[in-house]
Amino acid sequence: MSSNNNILVVIAVVVLVFALGNLFITINKAGKLTGYATDIGTANLSIASAASINFIVDNINWGAGQVNEIPTSATINSEGTVTDGNWTAVSQGLTLQNDGNTNVALTLTTSNVASAFIGGTSPSYKLKVSNSEANSCEFPLNSTNLGTYTEANGTAQPTCRRFDKTDVSDLLEIDVEIVVPEDADSGAKSSTITATGIVFTP
């Protein structure tokens, strides 16, 4: 083989090596460009506060009755008590549920007071609130927020600072106790109890 041919072979080999190197570099760059590309997407929404409370038991009815002959009054309540009268015993108060998606501050307002509701000498009309499910009302119920039988005064009476929205702790029972004097006027008696909840602000 001539020296010219040897030179051509060497040149061809060098060209081939450069070509293969260039191909390798190109493939490597392409791999880096496509194999490591990333991006992100997001999903966004906002849920509006919806304060909602609902009486799921909304009526207490003792029916017709009267005070016994000897006492001066009868006492009845929605916890099964009928003393010195013959009304039908009732063992279920009103049941209020927080069925919204936010905690609420709760008040109760009666449409009248004992003198207008029942009449007679020294009548009484009281409300009591208790948890039907544990922790439905944030702080211990007491005499200042209807945790014991408390005279209804016809104004918005604070009940729960925070009435819970959680499904397992969103029920309250509202019991009613009435003292009916023997001289109360006969006829149908009725009072409306309005529950009001506003969005709780810590």
C-alpha positions in Angstrom: 0.0 0.0 0.0 1.3 3.4 -0.9 1.9 6.2 1.5 -0.9 8.2 -0.1 -3.3 5.4 0.5 -2.2 5.2 4.2 -2.8 8.9 4.6 -6.3 8.6 3.1 -7.1 5.8 5.5 -5.9 7.8 8.5 -7.9 10.8 7.3 -11.0 8.6 6.9 -10.6 7.1 10.4 -10.2 10.6 11.9 -13.3 11.9 10.0 -15.2 8.8 11.2 -14.2 9.4 14.8 -15.2 13.0 14.7 -18.5 12.1 13.1 -19.3 9.5 15.7 -18.2 11.9 18.5 -20.4 14.6 17.1 -23.3 12.2 16.8 -22.8 11.1 20.4 -22.8 14.7 21.7 -25.9 15.5 19.7 -27.8 12.5 21.1 -26.6 13.3 24.6 -27.8 16.9 24.3 -31.1 15.9 22.9 -31.6 13.4 25.8 -30.8 16.1 28.3 -33.2 18.6 26.7 -36.2 16.2 26.5 -35.5 13.8 29.5 -35.2 16.5 32.2 -37.9 19.0 31.1 -40.5 19.7 33.9 -43.4 22.0 34.5 -46.2 22.3 37.1 -50.0 23.0 37.0 -52.3 24.0 39.8 -56.0 23.5 40.7 -57.7 26.3 42.7 -61.1 26.9 44.2 -62.6 28.8 47.2 -65.4 27.5 49.4 -67.8 30.2 50.7 -68.9 30.2 54.3 -72.6 29.1 54.6 -74.1 29.6 58.0 -77.2 27.4 58.4 -79.1 26.1 61.4 -82.2 23.9 61.2 -84.8 22.6 63.7 -85.0 18.9 63.0 -87.5 18.6 65.8 -89.5 21.8 65.8 -92.6 21.3 67.9 -93.5 20.5 71.6 -97.2 19.9 72.2 -98.6 18.9 75.6 -102.2 19.0 74.3 -105.1 20.0 76.5 -104.9 19.9 80.3 -105.6 21.7 83.5 -104.2 22.4 87.0 -105.3 19.9 89.6 -107.9 21.1 92.1 -105.8 21.7 95.2 -102.4 23.2 94.0 -102.2 26.8 92.9 -100.1 25.9 89.8 -98.8 23.0 87.6 -95.3 22.5 86.3 -94.7 20.8 82.9 -91.5 20.4 80.9 -90.3 18.6 77.8 -88.2 16.2 79.9 -91.3 14.1 80.9 -92.4 16.1 83.9 -96.1 16.8 84.6 -96.6 17.9 88.2 -100.0 18.9 89.6 -101.7 18.9 86.3 -103.1 16.4 83.7 -101.3 17.4 80.5 -99.8 14.6 78.4 -96.2 14.0 79.3 -93.7 15.0 76.6 -90.1 13.6 76.8 -88.6 15.3 73.7 -87.5 18.9 73.4 -86.7 20.8 70.3 -83.6 19.6 68.4 -81.4 22.2 66.6 -78.7 21.2 64.1 -75.9 23.3 62.7 -76.1 22.0 59.1 -73.9 24.7 57.5 -70.2 24.6 56.9 -69.1 27.1 59.5 -69.3 27.4 63.3 -71.9 29.9 64.5 -72.6 32.0 67.6 -76.1 31.1 68.7 -78.9 33.0 70.4 -82.5 32.1 71.2 -85.4 34.5 71.2 -89.0 33.8 72.3 -91.9 35.6 70.8 -93.4 36.4 74.2 -92.8 36.1 77.9 -94.6 34.1 80.5 -97.3 36.7 81.3 -98.3 37.0 77.7 -97.8 33.3 76.8 -99.5 31.7 79.9 -101.1 34.5 81.9 -102.5 34.2 85.5 -100.6 34.8 88.7 -96.9 34.1 88.7 -96.5 32.0 85.5 -93.1 30.9 84.3 -91.7 30.1 80.9 -88.2 28.8 80.8 -85.7 27.4 78.3 -82.8 25.0 78.8 -80.1 24.0 76.3 -78.0 20.9 76.4 -75.7 19.0 74.0 -77.5 16.2 72.1 -74.0 15.3 70.8 -70.9 15.9 72.8 -69.1 19.2 72.4 -71.8 20.8 70.2 -71.6 23.9 72.3 -68.1 25.1 72.9 -68.1 26.3 76.5 -69.9 24.7 79.5 -73.6 25.6 79.4 -74.6 27.5 82.5 -77.3 29.8 83.9 -76.0 32.7 81.8 -76.4 30.9 78.5 -79.5 28.7 79.1 -77.5 25.7 80.5 -80.1 25.4 83.2 -83.8 26.4 83.1 -83.7 30.1 82.5 -86.7 32.5 82.2 -87.4 33.5 78.6 -87.3 37.3 78.4 -88.4 37.8 74.8 -85.0 39.1 73.7 -82.1 37.4 72.0 -80.5 35.3 74.8 -76.9 34.1 74.3 -76.8 30.3 74.1 -73.6 29.1 72.5 -70.5 31.2 71.8 -69.5 28.6 69.2 -72.1 26.1 67.9 -70.0 23.4 66.2 -70.5 22.4 62.5 -68.8 19.0 62.7 -71.3 16.1 61.9 -70.6 14.3 65.1 -71.1 17.4 67.3 -73.7 19.6 65.7 -76.9 18.9 67.7 -78.5 20.8 70.6 -81.6 20.0 72.5 -83.8 22.9 73.7 -86.2 22.0 76.5 -89.1 24.1 77.7 -90.5 24.3 81.2 -93.8 26.0 82.0 -95.5 26.9 85.3 -99.3 27.2 84.7 -101.2 29.1 87.4 -104.7 27.9 88.3 -106.1 31.3 87.3 -104.5 31.3 83.8 -107.0 32.0 81.1 -108.2 29.0 79.2 -107.6 28.5 75.5 -104.8 27.6 73.1 -101.4 28.9 74.0 -98.4 29.3 71.7 -94.9 30.8 71.6 -92.4 30.8 68.9 -88.7 30.2 69.7 -86.4 31.7 67.1 -82.8 30.4 66.8 -80.3 32.8 65.2 -76.7 31.8 64.2 -74.1 34.2 63.0 -70.7 33.2 61.7 -68.4 32.5 64.6 -65.4 34.9 64.9 -62.7 33.7 67.4 
